[in-house]
Amino acid sequence: MQLGMIGLGRMGANIVRRVVADGHTAVGLDRQHSNIEALTGELGSTFVGTTELADFVGALQAPRVVWVMIPAGATSALIDQVAELLEPGDIVIDGGNSRYHEDIARAAKLKPLGLHYVDIGTSGGVFGRTRGFCLMIGGEAEAVAHLDPLLQSIAPGFETAERTPGRTGEPAPAERGYLHCGPAGAGHFVKMVHNGIEYGAMAAYAEGLNILHRANLGTVDPKEFSAEETPLERPELYRYDLDVPEITEVWRRGSVVASWLLDLTAAELHADPNLDAFGGRVSDSGEGRWTLDAAIDTGVPVPVLASALFARFSSRGEAQYADKVLSAMRKAFGGHEELAGG
């Protein structure tokens, strides 16, 4: 089967590599000639690289499968352009992190043209090339069924996790790492919530490890505390010089908090125990906000996910003005001067 991929960055290129390695062929489009040259040299005749949209569509066999893997903000405009060059029966896939609202609108817009629209929430990051990509899919059953050979090649596969107790028979697609979640938008809706959960899980690890990191606060000379800071009531309880990288390492083995996310954290801490390479500014690409919107619309309480999102805002200095207001109020009502460096 043939896959057309628009956007040959880390995710797009690695999806192409996986399908080609499994016996498929691919056509790629990227404005960066270096990306085209790299894949052409690596994949040879199984890959055709292009830099113009018309050439890209012309190299695809009908029914064409066009997977768009570019930043969400540019996806709609590009899909409009490619739709003008496609024919009835062709399939357009958005594999990025678009908001599911947009998927519903795109599917309705493309349907009169005879084009199938499929949204695929794609998780796996830079490790997807070797581990496979977890795929959450929305769209018409007919189009998704046509894509099945490609989806099987992209997904991690059945052997990558132990089978859930009680499951028997032929492995279901979900057990292979991909799932048709429902109609247009369902794939990105599930991926949106997946990323919201990711925010919460990351925050939990980060906050817990910070407590471990500061468990030696009782060794600080009390004279170093300002009168404006509440001193430790029992400093003798906080005199542990804990090796946080080693703690993450031991948690990876048999602990109930073990996870791939912890594996990655342990690797980063081993390479840089004090995380000197990082400034602590944490971005959010939108999915966490959209998850909160959905929770509010449906009346679902999500205090952990909300707190994790707001913590990311604070990491970028978005709370700085509020913090200054607090400091100003303390000075106004109590004459409290702000501490040096505050």
Salt bridges, closest charged atoms under 4 A:
GLU42 OE2 - ARG17 NE 2.94
GLU42 OE2 - ARG129 NH2 3.08
ASP80 OD1 - LYS109 NZ 3.13
GLU87 OE1 - ARG64 NH1 3.37
ASP90 OD2 - ARG64 NH1 2.98
ASP94 OD2 - ARG106 NH1 2.90
GLU102 OE1 - ARG106 NH2 3.07
ASP103 OD1 - ARG106 NH1 3.56
ASP103 OD2 - HIS188 ND1 2.62
GLU140 OE1 - HIS116 ND1 2.54
GLU170 OE2 - ARG176 NH2 2.73
GLU175 OE2 - ARG163 NE 2.71
GLU175 OE1 - ARG167 NH1 3.66
GLU228 OE1 - ARG330 NH2 3.14
GLU228 OE1 - HIS336 ND1 3.12
GLU236 OE2 - ARG234 NE 3.06
GLU249 OE2 - ARG252 NH1 2.73
GLU249 OE2 - ARG253 NH1 2.69
ASP263 OD1 - ARG252 NE 2.75
ASP284 OD2 - ARG289 NE 2.70
ASP284 OD1 - ARG316 NH2 2.94
ASP293 OD2 - ARG99 NH2 2.76
